């Protein structure tokens, strides 16, 4: 007895077997690991400035804000974060992955 003659005589059985194979394929696909996609970290640049003796308000108004304004003009920026403390500031710029 061949598979084709069995499928002709019992079409419901062949449909159930086909659906079972498709279901196993879908379940197997969900558990399949992806190795082709590389884990790429986005390009990040950090700018640190020291100004000894200045408080956080002076650092923010005279150094951090002008630097953020000039950095903000660069194309391809995803996010800019900055921290101003007594005597220093740090600006972190994250670029999109496709930016050179």
C-alpha positions in Angstrom: 0.0 0.0 0.0 1.5 3.3 -1.1 1.0 6.7 0.4 -0.8 8.0 -2.7 -3.4 5.1 -2.7 -3.9 5.6 1.1 -4.5 9.3 0.6 -7.0 8.7 -2.2 -8.9 6.2 -0.1 -8.8 8.1 3.1 -8.6 11.9 2.4 -9.4 12.9 6.0 -6.3 11.0 7.2 -4.1 12.7 4.7 -5.4 16.1 5.7 -4.8 15.4 9.4 -1.3 14.1 8.7 -0.5 17.2 6.6 -1.8 19.5 9.3 0.2 17.6 11.9 3.4 18.1 9.8 2.7 21.8 9.4 2.0 22.2 13.1 5.4 20.5 13.9 7.1 22.8 11.5 5.6 25.9 13.1 6.6 24.6 16.6 10.1 23.8 15.4 10.4 27.3 13.8 9.6 29.0 17.1 12.4 27.1 18.9 14.9 27.6 16.1 17.8 29.8 17.1 18.9 32.7 14.9 22.7 32.7 14.3 22.7 34.8 11.1 22.0 38.1 12.9 25.0 39.5 14.6 24.8 41.2 17.9 25.8 44.8 17.0 26.3 47.4 19.6 25.2 50.9 18.5 28.1 53.4 18.2 28.4 55.5 21.3 30.6 58.5 22.0 31.2 60.0 25.4 32.4 63.6 25.9 33.8 64.4 29.4 34.8 67.9 30.5 36.5 68.9 33.8 36.2 72.4 35.2 37.7 72.4 38.7 36.0 74.6 41.3 32.7 75.2 39.4 29.4 74.0 40.7 26.9 72.0 38.8 24.8 75.0 37.7 27.7 76.7 36.1 28.9 73.5 34.4 25.4 73.0 33.0 24.8 76.5 31.8 28.3 77.4 30.4 29.6 74.0 29.2 27.0 71.3 28.9 24.2 73.2 27.1 26.5 74.8 24.5 28.1 71.4 23.8 24.7 69.7 23.5 23.5 72.3 21.0 26.6 71.9 18.8 26.5 68.1 19.0 22.8 68.0 18.3 23.5 69.4 14.8 25.2 66.1 13.7 23.1 63.8 11.6 22.1 60.3 12.7 21.9 60.8 16.4 19.5 58.5 18.3 19.8 60.0 21.8 21.8 62.4 23.8 22.2 62.2 27.6 24.2 64.4 29.9 25.1 64.6 33.5 26.5 67.7 35.2 28.2 67.5 38.6 30.5 69.7 40.6 33.6 70.2 38.6 32.8 68.0 35.6 30.2 67.0 33.0 29.7 63.9 30.9 27.7 63.8 27.6 26.9 60.5 26.0 25.8 60.5 22.3 24.3 57.3 20.8 24.2 57.1 17.0 22.0 55.0 14.7 23.7 51.8 13.6 23.9 52.8 9.9 25.7 56.0 10.6 29.4 56.2 9.6 
